Amino acid sequence: MKMQLAEIAKALNTTCEGDDQTIITSVAFDSRKITVGGLFVPLEGERDGHDFVAGAINNGASATLWKKGHPNKPDNIAVLEVDDPLSAMQSLAHYYLGKVNPTVIGITGSNGKTTTKDMTAAVLSKRFNVHKTQANYNNEIGVPMTILEMKPNTEILVLEMGMDHAGQLHRLSKLTHPDVTVITMIGEAHIEFLGTRAHIADAKMEITDFLSEDGEFIYNGDEPLLRERAKKVDQAKATFGFEKNDTVYATGFRSYKHHATFTINDSDQQFSIPMIGKHNVSNAMAAICVGRHFGESDEKIASSLANFTPTANRMEWEKGDVGEDIMSDVYNSNPTAVRAVVSSFGQIEVPDGSRRIAVLGDMLELGKQSASLHAKLADCLDPQVINEVYLYGAEMKNLYDALQDKYAPEHLHYYKQDQMQHMIDDLKNDIKPNDIVVLKGSRGMHLEKVLDRLR
């Protein structure tokens, strides 16, 4: 972005105390990431961002937002007083979005939204100037930051939108007025706050609340909860999945160690993605639907999908120190994601005498249903497919108990949260060169430490 403070002040319906001809070239809420020409946004959370304005100034900030009435207002930097810095940042993002006026794609879902975002951006980047959400900037802070970081020549803005409470996607949809919306799937993520999958589906559907009249709603047609709710959407619709009543559905699928291949119902094109599992094929079909919306050919879409770069820590393959292959997926976890990963992992062929070893950490934020949701994972674990199971964390004790009748004691291992080193030692003693290992758990379980020790 590049705007004078006078224009920013006008957009925020306030005045500038200082030189309003100053050019602002970036916005940041972390004082450590401010650069020369930056506008500092002091957010109030566990720590008050106003307390860090001095650091922002030292790092080159040219101006700061400031909550009206907040003490110690600086006098050595341009100041724009606002009622609430976060709301002001969102308003500025809305203004800048209207100024650049890109086509907006909003993507949400219990799982797969980041991968689908990356795939979609890759599909469209060959023909358009595309800006996409970086890292996990997908909430009420991250979405406006993503908007403010886009270049003035951006033609398509691909936004990942997350939520854990009802109302959040409604507000993000209002902020962005998307032209295309995508829902990847409905799972149990954030069921702690929303209670049921039906309520989760209601909350996800909020992404369509401000969908443009000539826009398109693309969603997972294999989910009855979405099919039912999609009837209320008047805009154009397309579905993807594995059932024959979907607009785009997979007609062939094979998963290898480092990639998956598939075909779809209405094309002779062979598709390949550098990821494994049916769930990632589903994400790719969502990206195909978006690509087709913008007139991309299947041939060009296939080329883009074959070469896109996934976000870090999502089913990455690493080499262990005894030669084993390790599939790392430690970014996030919930029941749907675990089932998808375990299923994909189980489809990978291993040499005779080698084993598939699963290391599963707690799934967090499942609320009162946590114990039962952990225990129910037992039905996706088969000793003939997943030969060794290592379970880590307080909640995984529920799965350990549920697997007692399926696994012999020597193939089922449980560790409390203060026993990570014990588990690492046992894994290092157990793993053989031709084994394959999967690591899956919520980020708060820090299974990346296990990965570091095994590499």
Beta strands, then each sheet from edge to edge (+ up, - down):
strand 1: 3-4
strand 2: 16-17
strand 3: 23-24
strand 4: 26-28
strand 5: 38-40
strand 6: 63-67
strand 7: 78-82
strand 8: 103-108
strand 9: 130-132
strand 10: 156-160
strand 11: 180-183
strand 12: 216-220
strand 13: 236-241
strand 14: 248-255
strand 15: 260-264
strand 16: 271-273
strand 17: 316-319
strand 18: 325-329
strand 19: 356-361
strand 20: 388-392
strand 21: 412-415
strand 22: 436-440
sheet 1: 1+ 3-
sheet 2: 2+ 7- 6- 5- 4-
sheet 3: 9+ 10+ 8+ 11+ 12+ 13+ 14+ 15- 16+
sheet 4: 17+ 18- 22- 19- 20- 21-
end
